Amino acid sequence: MAPLSKLRRSALFELIFLVAVALSLALAVQAYAVKPYRIPSGSMEPTLRIGDRVLVDRAGHRLGAQPELGDIVVFHPPAGAEAEPPRCGAAGGTGEPCGRPTAKASDQTFIKRVVALAGDTVAIRDGHVIRNGRRAAEPFAADCGGVDGCDLPDAITVPPGEVYLMGDNRGNSLDSRFWGPVPIDWVIGEARAAYWPPSHVGPL
């Protein structure tokens, strides 16, 4: 029979090994499949509040899944999206949304909702999306409040391979209205569920 000290060392080694394997698997899953994100601003209220944590599915996008209308996605915005004022990649009229992003992606990560797809026409009336000439059903959208960007009646067309993104808090969101649509390649993944705080846990 092995000495007790040797058995203890063996059990300790096994425990350390199992913990190391578990950590490696968790890091691999986070790097490839699912990653948690913290909501930093109120631009997605009332759907997501400051401090909420969400789980983002990155694997689906890497395997070729395309963003769909209504999806909440994490993405890299165009360079200049965080500037004051935000930079648009095309000179447009004061009555139309930004029609083209700047050429490079920012290092920042934003979270917004997909409100239009490639080929759709987009205008904004009272903060609501007018897609292909018809007002979209948006029960999740907060009142715009008449601030800049609430009314952009001259429609633009979303270019191929891009999506148009807006925050649900239409009166307090810097989004595609100001810095243009986003290439699908800049999308990181879809936010699937909120997991914190406990009172706000659930699918998105």
Beta strands, then each sheet from edge to edge (+ up, - down):
strand 1: 34-38
strand 2: 53-57
strand 3: 72-75
strand 4: 110-116
strand 5: 121-125
strand 6: 128-131
strand 7: 134-135
strand 8: 152-157
strand 9: 162-166
strand 10: 182-183
strand 11: 187-196
strand 12: 202-203
sheet 1: 1+ 2- 11+ 3- 4+ 9- 10+
sheet 2: 1+ 2- 11+ 12-
sheet 3: 7+ 6- 5+ 8-
end
